[in-house]
Amino acid sequence: MSSIWGTCQTGLAITTVLAYLSSFDYTSGSGKKTRQFNFLVETAPGDEVKLEPSEHQAYHLAALSDEAFDTLNISDATKAVLKTAAQQ
């Protein structure tokens, strides 16, 4: 069972779920078949990202139009979700 990614891995408090975006399947690093559900959400005003250090070392803010977006080490499925979210 998974928890809401936003609250436990980023420290952001989700205030509103705006839309269901999609889901996709992948094989995790441990070899488990996994389904990821993706939602567009709002967070509490003034919240700052606070990563769980045992899970993540850094985060990036990049616009879809930035050249850096195409070089991020994320799957094509994740890129598609982010592009869908930007169109909402």
C-alpha positions as CSV (number, residue, x, y, z in Angstrom):
1,M,0.0,0.0,0.0
2,S,1.3,3.4,-0.9
3,S,0.7,6.8,0.8
4,I,0.1,10.0,-0.9
5,W,3.5,11.0,-2.5
6,G,3.1,14.6,-1.8
7,T,2.8,14.4,1.9
8,C,5.4,11.8,2.9
9,Q,8.1,12.5,0.3
10,T,7.9,16.2,-0.2
11,G,6.4,17.6,3.0
12,L,3.7,19.4,1.0
13,A,0.2,19.4,2.4
14,I,-2.3,18.6,-0.3
15,T,-5.4,20.7,0.1
16,T,-7.4,19.8,-3.1
17,V,-7.4,17.1,-5.7
18,L,-8.2,18.9,-8.9
19,A,-8.1,16.1,-11.4
20,Y,-7.1,12.5,-12.1
21,L,-4.5,12.6,-14.8
22,S,-3.6,9.0,-15.7
23,S,-1.9,5.8,-14.5
24,F,0.9,3.7,-15.8
25,D,2.6,0.5,-14.9
26,Y,6.3,0.0,-14.4
27,T,8.8,-2.4,-12.7
28,S,10.3,-0.9,-9.5
29,G,14.0,-1.0,-8.7
30,S,13.3,-4.0,-6.5
31,G,11.6,-5.8,-9.4
32,K,8.0,-5.4,-8.3
33,K,5.3,-4.7,-10.8
34,T,3.9,-1.3,-9.8
35,R,1.0,0.9,-10.9
36,Q,1.4,4.7,-10.4
37,F,-1.8,6.8,-10.3
38,N,-1.3,10.5,-11.0
39,F,-3.4,13.4,-9.9
40,L,-3.2,17.2,-10.2
41,V,-3.4,18.7,-6.8
42,E,-3.2,22.0,-5.0
43,T,-1.0,22.4,-1.9
44,A,-1.2,24.7,1.1
45,P,-0.1,28.3,0.4
46,G,3.5,28.9,1.4
47,D,4.5,25.3,1.7
48,E,8.1,24.5,0.8
49,V,9.4,21.2,-0.6
50,K,11.1,19.2,2.2
51,L,12.4,15.9,0.7
52,E,12.7,12.8,2.8
53,P,16.5,12.3,2.7
54,S,16.4,8.5,2.8
55,E,14.3,8.6,-0.4
56,H,15.6,11.6,-2.5
57,Q,18.6,13.9,-2.7
58,A,17.3,16.7,-4.8
59,Y,14.4,18.1,-6.9
60,H,14.3,20.3,-9.9
61,L,11.8,22.9,-11.1
62,A,11.7,23.0,-14.9
63,A,9.2,24.3,-17.3
64,L,8.1,22.0,-20.1
65,S,9.6,24.5,-22.5
66,D,13.0,24.5,-20.8
67,E,15.7,22.6,-22.6
68,A,16.5,21.0,-19.2
69,F,13.1,19.2,-19.1
70,D,14.2,17.0,-22.0
71,T,17.4,16.0,-20.2
72,L,15.8,15.0,-16.9
73,N,16.2,11.4,-15.8
74,I,12.5,10.5,-15.8
75,S,10.5,8.1,-17.9
76,D,8.6,9.0,-21.0
77,A,5.4,8.0,-19.1
78,T,6.2,10.6,-16.4
79,K,7.0,13.2,-19.0
80,A,3.6,12.5,-20.6
81,V,1.8,13.0,-17.2
82,L,3.6,16.3,-16.6
83,K,2.6,17.5,-20.1
84,T,-1.0,16.5,-19.4
85,A,-1.0,18.3,-16.1
86,A,0.3,21.5,-17.8
87,Q,-2.7,21.5,-20.1
88,Q,-5.2,21.4,-17.2
